[in-house]
């Protein structure tokens, strides 16, 4: 039986679905992912600060997720205005912290987060809003959220300006330390962010790296990998648990719901997807069980796989962020295309193909994350160079990671072969499906690097060996495009 705390967390995240995920992210494209990035920054930063109470860390995390929920009630033309806001428009914007507090005040579990949400736009010198609090009168969580919120806003593209890099953003924030922000927290936050640009096991930023070439950094990563000093991502336990339930012949939606509800974050994301335009029914979904009923067992399994793996693609290094986001979108498209191809070809286990599609480039994920933490943010290496270096060795990384995750040898071999063009006749069906789905994703425009180009599908060995027709490929492509348009931003 779940503890009272577990039940409270599940209720909390269920109540967040319609407000945080299904509403604000769909209303404003520039807000997508913003709340979760802020929450992630705040969680990592509070751990660095070594706050003694886990409950306080959780409150800050929840407050960060919800800090901008008041924006839902503001006019879209103001939120997405490309020019400078006038005084009246600024007055409207400044209402959102109080609106957020009012909206969430009836949720008893959020009582401890409300002061942080209300005061996240207060300034350390008292010039902020809505109440003009100053210094230590501003809740610690609100002071932390304010810094993380500004950092993410500066390093993200907005309607009225382009993004700036991490160091520029930190410089802007540090200029306002003591006025808008808590100076002590700003200095620690800068160290926290810069730590993300250090090597995987703590290379000091002052260590001379200018003379090192890209090959040297690659060699460093490989050496650390061989010694076990590269922290490989861990497949979330919920994925293993869901797969175990689905393998049972008599498993039910109740069994699946019991497993998913153990992970509050996964629960809220799944419910948000169920409420997306692609899956939406007449009524708003407010529970995991309702989401499973709408989606079906197999589709739920697919979505849990996608949601759980999304976190593997996050990076703090600004230069790598776009590539990692592209890599995630590409992988999702390959997952959808793989399932569609498997259906057409009469494969026995379609869901197996979705997971292969999601993880087919996991070697690139591991390498790019490692390099993003090793290569200095101001290095002169161009992404085409990095792409070529990663391309040569990512299959081996994928194999090693999947072995760690204890996947069958056949599965690992399929993933490692997905880009091979040699001896295609000897490749098993799964590898051919994955190969074609991968190229279809590029043809649909889901490229990873700017210079990536799609190959003519009809020239691929997999195209001929699978005996698919142009009409079939076109139909699948349209289906995947529709799925991506409606669901990709929600994960």
N, C-alpha and C positions, 0 to 999 in steps of 0.2 A: 504493500500500500504506500502511495506517495506521501511524503511528509507534508506538514502544513506549509512549509516554505516552498516546496515544489509546487503545491497546488496554487499558492499565491502567485508564483512566477508564471505559471501557465495561464492563470486568469489575467494577469497583467499583460502578457503578450497577446492574448486573444483580444483584449480591449484595444490594443494598439493597432490592430490590423487595418480597420477601415479608416482610421485617422492618419497614422504615420505612413504606412506603406501604400495602401490602395488609393489614398487621396493626394497627399502632397507630391509624391513622385510622378503621378499621372498629370497633375495640374501644371507643373513647371519642370521642363526637361533639365534645366540647370540645377535643380535640387536633387536629381537622381543620384543616389549614393552619398550625398553630402552628409546626411545625418549619421550614417553608419561609419563614414570616415572620421567624423568628429568623435563619435563614441569610441572608435578604435584608438585614436590619438589619446583621448582622455584616459582610457583604461591603461595603456602602456605607460603614460606619463605618471599616473597616480601610483602605479607599481614602482616606478623609479623613485618617487617621493617616499615610498615605503609607508603609506598610510596604514595605521595599525588595524583599523576596523574594515573587514571585508564588506560589511554592510554599507559602509560609507562609499567604498569603491563602486559597489553596485548602484547606489543611488546616483552617483555622478555619471555612470554609464547610461542609466535609464534617462536621466535628465538631458544628457547630450543627444540621445536618440530623439527626444521630443522637443528640444529647445525651440525649433522653428515651426511647430505645428500651428501656431497662430497665423502663419503665412497663408494657410489654406483659405482663410476668410478675407484675404485682401484681394483687390482687383488684379487680374492677370496683366492688364496693360501697364500697371505700375511695376509689378515684379519683373516684367520682361522689357521694360523701357530701355532703349539703347542710349538715350541722351541723359543729361544731368537732371535729377529730380528737383522739382521746385519745392518751396516751403510747405505747401499744402500736401504734396505727395509724400514728403518726408514725415509729416505729421501722421499720415495714414500708416506708413511703414512702422513708426515707433509704437504703434498700438499692439503689434504682434506678441510681445512677451506677456502682456496682461490678458490678451485674448487666449493665449495658450493656457495660462493659469486658470482662467474661468472655465475653459473647455474640459480641463483635466481634474478640476477640483472635486468632482463627484466620485472619482476613483480612489477609494481609500488606500490602496496599495501605493499610490503615487504621492501621498501626503509629504513624505520627506524630500521629494524632488522638486516640489513646487517653488520654494524660495530660489533654487538655482535657476529654474526656468524663467521665473519672473525677472531676475536680476542679472541675466547673462549679458545685458548691454549697459550695465552700470560702468562708470569709469572710475579708476582708482583715485582721481583727484576730485570726484564729486560731480563731474560735468555730464555724466551719462543719464540714462533713462531706464525705467519710468519714474524712479523715486529719488534720484540724485544721491544715492548712498556713496560713501567714500571709504577707502582703505579697508581695514579689517571688518567693517560693518557689512561689506559685501560678502556673501557666503563663499567659502573657499571653492566649492564646486563651480559656482558662477564665474569666479575669476579664472579658473582653469578652462572652462568652456569658452569664455571670451577669447582667450589666446588661441586655442585650437580652431575655433570658428574662423577667426581672422586669417590664420595660416592657410586653412583649406580654401577659403574664398580667394586669397591672393594667388594660390597655385592652381586654381581652376579657371577655365574659360567662363566668362560671364557675358551677358548681353552687351554691356557697355565697354568691355575691354578684354584683351587677351590675358592668358595666364603668365605669371612670372616664375622664375625658378626658385628653388628652396632657399638659397642664400639671400637672394633679393628679398624674398618674403620675410625672412628672419630679420634682415636689416630694417625693413619698414616697421616691424613690430618693436624692435629694440629702440628705435628712435622715439617711440611713444611710451617707453617704459617709465613708470612713475607718474605718468599722466593718464593715459587710457588703461594701461595694464599694470599689474603688480610687478615691480622691477625684479624682485627675487624669483618669482615664478617664471618670468620671461627668460632670465639667464639660464635657469634649469631646463626650461622647455627647449631652448636653443641647443643645449648639450644633448638632450633627448633626441631631437631630430637629427643632429649631426652624427649621433651614434649609429643611426640607420645607414649612413654612408661609409661606415668603417668596414673593415673586413669581417668575414664570418666569425672569426674567433678573436676579434678585438684589435686589429691593427690600428695603431695610433694615427690620428689624422696628420700629426706633424711629421710622420715618417716620410722621407723623400720618395716620391713615386713618379716624378715627372720624366725620369729617364726610362721607365719601364714601358715596354711595348705591350700591345694587346696579347701577344702570344705568351708573355710572362704572366699576365693575369690569368689567362686560361690555364697555364701550367700550374699556377698556384691553386686554382680551384680543383683541378684534377688531383693534385697531390693531397689536398685536404680531404677530397672525396675518398681517395684510397685509404687514408688513415682514419676515416670515420669522423672527421672534424667538420664536415658540412652537415648542417642540420636539415635532413630531408623532411619534407612535409609528412604529416601523419594523416592517413585516411580517417576521417571522422568516424567515431564508433557507431553513430546512428546509421551510416551506410552499411556497415557490416551487419548490424541488427536487422535492418530492413531486408537485406538480401537473405538473411537466415529465415525470417518470417515467410518470405516469398517462396523459399524452397520447400516449405512444408505444404503438402498437398491439401491439407484441410485448414489452411490459414484463412482468417476472416478479416474484415475491415476493422473490427474491434481489436484484434491482435496487432494489426499494423498501427492503429491509432495509439495504443498503449506504448509502443516503441518510440514513435515520433514525438509524443508529448513529453518524453524525458529531456528533449532538447528544445528549450524555449525559443531560441533564435530560429532554428529550422522550422518550428511550428508556425511562427508568425510569417515567415517568408512563403511557406506552402499555402497558407490561407490567403495571402496577398495574391499569389498566382491564380488561385481558384476564383478570386474576385476580378481578375483582369478581363478586359473586353473579349479575349479569345475564348475563355471558359465560362464567362459570367452567365448566370441564370437569372431568374426573376428576383430571387431574394439574395440579400447580402450574406455571405458566409461568415460565421462568427466562431467556428470551432474546427479542430482538426478532423473530427469525425464527419462533419458536414462537407469539408473539403474532399475527403476521400470518397464520400458518396457521389459527389459531383464528378470527380476526376476518374474514378475507377482505380483498382489496385495497381495495375501495370503502369498506368500513367503517373500515379503517385510515386511509384518506385523510380521512374525516370526523373521526375522533378526533384525528388529528394537527392538523387545523385548529382544533379546539376547544381542545386542550391548549396550542398555541402562542399562541392569542389570549387565554387566561386572564390572562396577565401584564399585558395592556394595561389591566386593570380595577383594578389595585392603586393605593392611595393611602396616604400617611402621615397625612393629615388625618383625625382621629378622627370629626369630624362628617359627613364624606362617605363613610366606610367602608361603612356599611350600604347606602347608596344604590348605591354601586359594586358591592357584592356582589349586591344585588338585580338590578342591570342585567345582570350576567354571567349569573345564573340565568335571567332572562327571555330573554336572547339565545340561550342554549342551548336553551330550550324552543321558541323560534321556529324554530331550526334543525331540531330534530326534527320539529316540526309541518309545516314546509315540505316536508321530504322525504316525509313520509307523504301529504300532499296531492298532491305531484307524482306519486307512485306511483299513487294513485287516478285521477288525471287522465291517466295515460299519458304523462307528460313523458319526453322522451328522455334527459335528463341529470339524474338525481335528486341527485347529489352537488353539482352546481352550486347547487341550491336550499339545501342545508345551509350552504354557505359564505355565501350571501346572508343566511340567517337569522342566522348568527353575527355578521355585520358590519352588519346593518341599522341598528343604533343607534350606529354608530361615531362619528357626529357628537356625540352626547350624551356619549360616553366622553371625547372630546377636550376638549369644553367643561367638563365637570365636573372633569376632572383639572386643567385650567388654573385654574379657579376655586378648587379645593381648595388650590392652591399660592399663590393670590393673596389670597383673602379671609382675614383674620385668624381664628384658631381661636375667638376669643371674640366674634366679630361677632354682631349681633342679627338678622341676616337669617334668616328662616325658610325651611325647605326648599320650601314651596309657592311662595314668591316666586322662588326659584332655579329651580324646575321650570318655571314659566311663562316665565322669561327664556330658559332653554335651549331650550324647546320651539319658540320662535319662529324660531331661527336654526340649529338643529342640522343641518338638511338640507344647507345650504350648506357647513358644515364637512365633512360626510360626503362630499360631491362632491369637495371639494378634496383630501381625504386619499386617496380612491380613485384620483383622477387621479395623485397622487404615486406610488401603488402600481402605476400603469400598467394599470389594469383597463379593459376595453373600454367605450366610450361607452354601449352598451346596458345593461351591468351597472350602471354608475353611475346611469343614469336610473331603472332599476328600484328601486334602493335609495333614491334620493331621493324616489320617489313612494309609498313603502310606507305612508304615513299619509294620503295624499290621499283625499278623498271627492268631489272635484269631477271631473267629466268621466271618471268611472270607466269608461264605455263605451269610451273611447279608450285606456285603459291596456292594455298587453300582458299576457299571461298570467302572467308571472313576478311582476309588480307586484301583480296580484290575489291570487296565492297568498301572497305575502309579507304583504299587507295582512290577509288572513283569518287566517294563522298568527299574526300579531302580536296580533290581538284574541283568538284562541283561548288564547294564553298568559296574557293577563290573565284570561280566564274561568276558567282553571285555578288562578288564585290567584297567579301569578307576576308580581306588580306591582313597579314600580320605586320609586315614592314611596308613602308611607303612604296618601295621599288618593286614589290612583288607583282608578278604578272600571271594571268591565267593562261594555261595551255589549252589548245583546242581539245575538247573532251574526246572527240571521235578518233584522235590520234593516239589515245592512251591504250596500252595493251589490255588493261582491265575492262575498258569499254567493249572491246570486241569479245573478250573471253566470257564476260557476263551476259553477252547477247541482249543488251538493252537497246531500245529504239530511241531515236531523237524525241519522239512524242512522250515517251516515258520519262526521259531525263527532264524535259521541259515541264511536265506535270509535277514531278517531284520538286523541281526548283521553285515553282510557284507556291507549292505547299509549304516549303521550308521558309521562303520569304515571308509568307503570311504569319507563320509561327514566330519568326524572329521579330517581326514588326510589333506583334502584340505582346510578346512575353520576355524578350531578351533584357529589357531594362529593369524588370522587376526582380530578377534574381539577386 
